[in-house]
Each structure stands twice: as C-alpha cells, then as structure tokens.
Amino acid sequence: VVERILTSLGSKSNRRTYENEDNKSDDDDEHLSPLHRAHIQEMVEAITYDYFRLTPILAATVGNANRTIECLISHGAKVTCRDGDNHSMAAIAIFKQNVDLFLYFAKASYANELDLWNTLMTMFTSKAIDESAAAGHVLEQLTSSQNISFVWPFIANLHVIEKTIQVLVQVVNNNNHNHNHNHNNNNNNNNNNNLANDSLLVSCLIIFYNLMYIDPNIRAVF
C-alpha cells in the first residue's frame, strides 16, 4: 500500500517525502486533484478482509515498521483506528511486547491521540491473563534503569505502585485457584494459564525492584 501511495504521488524515484517529511513543500501536495486525493485516502484507510480487519497503519504497527507508519500518517492515515478485536495501535504494540515501538509512539507528536499510558495500565490490570501478562512484561522493561527517567512522570500519575500491588494479589489468587483446579483437571489451557501467571508474577516483582530505585517510599515498605 505504501509503495502504491508513493508511486501515485510520483515520488517513487524521489524518496524525499518518504525519508524526510520535514523538507516536503506545500507545493508537493497542491497539484493533486480532489479525485487523486480521494484515491490516496481510500488506500490508507483500506481494511483487510480477514478476521483481524487491519488498516495499513495497524499492519505496519504489527510489523514494527516505523517509517511506514510515518509515511502513512503523512498521507492522512488515522492513528485512532482499531482492528477487529477493537485493539488500538497502543494495544497492538503492548500485545507484541514491543517496548521500542511503544517508546517511539510515546515520543511522537501524535502520542496523546494514542492514549498509550492509560491503555498500558488498563491492560496491566485486566482480568484477561494474556493482556495483563503482555502489559506486565512491557512495564517491567519500561521501569528499567534505562527507561525509568522518561517513563516515571507518566506512570506515577496513574498509580503504578498501587496497581502493581493489585495485580500481584490477583496473580497469587489465580495461582491458588489454578493449583486447586489442577488436582481435578489437567489440560493445556490450565498449563498455559499457569505459565502466564508465573510470568506476570515475575514481572510484578521486577517492577517493584525497579521502582525501589526511584521511589524511596517503596524502599521503606519493602
């Protein structure tokens, strides 16, 4: 789709609109007819016919294609679109546990439209173990010494400490329930849930460990 857009704009041989949008002049777009603009808009808003219902920008998010994402945005792609499961770009990045892409979005000019941090914390406290485990793994990396100085102002306002305690209690309760349930029924779903719970438990403990170095109150408690 991106290649078709670039070809349609006559920039296949001149990649400056793809590689350096800052240098693009207004004249580059002014010559386009309304029909031409409508055709481009139709391409950037196309939706796949499968279950996932991906637009090009959602597919680029799945594929970790930063340059493609920026190219699509420059041609009118909406960053607020959602897939067939009602997942936003932020949710997809979290499900893929793509911390680099999440941070890339956090520093982008359209970050507020993505609602990154609320999405992260909502998924972290979700009852769905796959959502919570994915968000926990992302939060674990975001609170590392490498990222915490940038991340802290965002997550502190969302009560990350209280919510991590909430998730930790939920995980312990789930483990107790699964342990009792496994005596009567042992199957792959139970095993997968146990693995996800164990992974989330580790993430919670690492998050606490990471936060001890930035919030003295946590250090005093533990």
Secondary structure as UniProt FT lines:
FT   HELIX           2..8
FT   TURN            9..10
FT   HELIX           16..19
FT   HELIX           21..23
FT   HELIX           27..30
FT   HELIX           34..44
FT   TURN            51..52
FT   HELIX           56..62
FT   TURN            63..64
FT   HELIX           66..74
FT   TURN            75..76
FT   TURN            79..80
FT   TURN            84..85
FT   HELIX           89..95
FT   TURN            96..97
FT   HELIX           99..106
FT   TURN            109..110
FT   HELIX           111..114
FT   HELIX           116..124
FT   HELIX           129..142
FT   TURN            145..147
FT   HELIX           148..156
FT   TURN            157..159
FT   HELIX           160..182
FT   TURN            183..184
FT   HELIX           188..211
FT   TURN            212..214
FT   HELIX           216..221
//
